Amino acid sequence: MRNEKLKDFKKDGHHRGEHHRGKGHGPKTFRRGRAIAFLEMMNLKRSTIKEQLGKPEFQSINQILVGELKAIDMLINEFIQLFEIQESEEKETSNNGEKGIEMNETN
């Protein structure tokens, strides 16, 4: 009886996410969605660090924040290249359309 239910389950296309294949929601789309979500998280961290740069209570660690901002910018750029994320996808994830640290932000 159990085997029959399993066969019906597989036959209906619910085994290992197969029910999504006809709709274009396969593993590649899932992984790409996770990559975009990770990029969104990195952009959020970037914007938080950028906000901290302008606050007086963080002036004592300003150089550390600048270094972290440069590092996260480098990681974001490498991630975008590695996963071949298009500009339209990137704009969806970036906050205020900011991209990269400006060279004159060295305070």
N, C-alpha and C positions, 0 to 999 in steps of 0.2 A: 504494500500500500504506500509506504513511504517513497519507494522508488518511482511509483506512478506519479505522485505529486511532484517529485523532483523533475521528472521528464516533462510534465506539463509546465512547470516553472521555466525550464530551459526552452521549451518549445514556444512559450509566449514571449521569449526574448528578454527575460528579466535576469538572466545569469550574467554576472560580471558587468553590469551596466550596458548590456547590448541593446536595451530598449531605446537608448539615446542615439544609436548609430545612424538611423535614418533621418534624424533631425539635425545633424551637423554638430552635435554636442559630444564628440568623442574625447578620448584622452588628450589629444593635442590641444583642443580648445580648453579643457579643464586645466592643463598645465600652464597654458598661456594666461588664463585668468588668474592663476596663483602668482605668476610672475608679475602681472600688472598690479595685483594687490600688494606684493612685496615692494614694488616701486612706489606705490602710494604711501606705504609705511615709511620708506626712506625719505620721500619728499616731506612728509610730516615732521620727521626728525630734523631734517634740514631747516625747515621753517622755524621750528622751536629754537634751534641753536642761533639762527639769524635774529630772532626776537631777543634772545638773551644778550646778544652783542650790544644792543642799544640801551640796555638797562644798567643803571649805575651800580646796583648790587652785584653785578657780575664783572665789574671793571678789574678786579684783582686777578681774574682768570681769563682776561680778554684774549691773550695770546694763545691760550689753550683752545678757546672757542674758535678762534680763527683757524687754527690747525685742524680742529675737528670738522669745521665747515669745508675746508679744502679737501680733506680726506673723504668726506661723504659725497662731495661733488665728483671726485674722481671715481668713487664706487658707482654712483648713479650713472655717470657717462659710460663706464665699462659695462655695466649691467644692460644699459640700453643697446650698446653695440653687440654684446654677446647674445642677447635674446632677440635682436633685430626688431626692436620696438619702433614703430613708426611715429612720426611727429604728432599725428592726430591722437594716437594712444597716449603719448607722453603728455600732451596738453591736458588730457583728461585727468592725469594724476598730479600734475604740478600745481602748487598753490600760487595764485596770483601771476602765473605765467613766468615766474622767475626761473632762470636757468644759469647755473654756475655762479661762482663768487666773483665779484668785481675785483679787479686787481688793486684798486685803491682802498680796499677794506683791510688795512693792516694795523689799525689802532690797537 
